[in-house]
Structure formats: C-alpha cells, structure tokens
Amino acid sequence: MLVVIALFSVFPIYWMFVTGLRPTGREFLQTPVPLPASLHNLRYVLDTLPARFLRA
C-alpha cells in the first residue's frame, strides 16, 4: 500500500520533469523517456521567471 501511495505522489513530479525535457511540439508523446532530450524549455522558464522567485 505504501508503494502505491509513493508512486502516486512521485509520478506527477517525474511527468513534469520528463515533459520539460521534451523538444517543443513533442510534449504529448507517451514515451517514458524523452529522446532526444532538450533543455530549451527549462531554460526558457528560468529566463522568464522574476529573479526574486529564485532567491526564496
């Protein structure tokens, strides 16, 4: 039971990270590993966030 709860809690975090690594236009693919991986989306988010958010 504890394993099911742990997977239920960790899966959304994994999904966000994997979706962030997917190239633009391939966000909705159902593959578990993003190939080819790209840091472009993550870099875009960090560049557009206010700097005060990152200092928290």
PAFIRO-841376 format. One line per 4 residues: for each residue x, y, z of C-alpha. Coordinates in nm, 4 decimals. Layout:
<lumfis>
X:Y:Z; ...
</lumfis>
This chain:
<lumfis>
0.0000:0.0000:0.0000; 0.2833:0.2380:0.0849; 0.4468:0.1724:-0.2541; 0.1256:0.2647:-0.4361
0.0974:0.5898:-0.2407; 0.4640:0.6696:-0.3092; 0.4226:0.6106:-0.6838; 0.1052:0.8169:-0.6853
0.2968:1.1028:-0.5225; 0.6167:1.0845:-0.7291; 0.4641:1.0272:-1.0737; 0.3453:1.3896:-1.1298
0.6933:1.5222:-1.0468; 0.8511:1.2724:-1.2860; 0.5972:1.3628:-1.5578; 0.6694:1.7381:-1.5241
1.0440:1.6801:-1.5477; 1.0149:1.4484:-1.8500; 0.7737:1.6859:-2.0250; 1.0151:1.9741:-1.9648
1.2924:1.7786:-2.1367; 1.0887:1.7085:-2.4494; 1.1515:1.9274:-2.7546; 0.8840:2.1803:-2.8473
0.6000:2.0171:-3.0350; 0.6549:1.6720:-2.8820; 0.5116:1.7402:-2.5344; 0.2218:1.4971:-2.5654
0.4134:1.1866:-2.6699; 0.3528:0.8938:-2.4358; 0.7091:0.7605:-2.4240; 0.8579:0.7258:-2.0732
1.1995:0.8657:-2.1735; 1.2300:1.1880:-2.3766; 1.4574:1.1151:-2.6710; 1.6046:1.3438:-2.7907
1.6155:1.5403:-2.4659; 1.6370:1.9199:-2.4747; 1.6938:2.1763:-2.2006; 1.5395:2.4557:-2.4090
1.2041:2.4525:-2.2254; 1.3638:2.4540:-1.8802; 1.5988:2.7348:-1.9808; 1.3018:2.9366:-2.1107
1.1170:2.9031:-1.7797; 1.4205:3.0061:-1.5748; 1.4906:3.3026:-1.8041; 1.1337:3.4337:-1.7842
1.0806:3.3973:-1.4082; 1.1479:3.7027:-1.1930; 1.4833:3.6832:-1.0157; 1.3205:3.7318:-0.6734
1.1406:3.3982:-0.7167; 1.4720:3.2132:-0.7418; 1.6136:3.3769:-0.4267; 1.3428:3.2346:-0.1970
</lumfis>
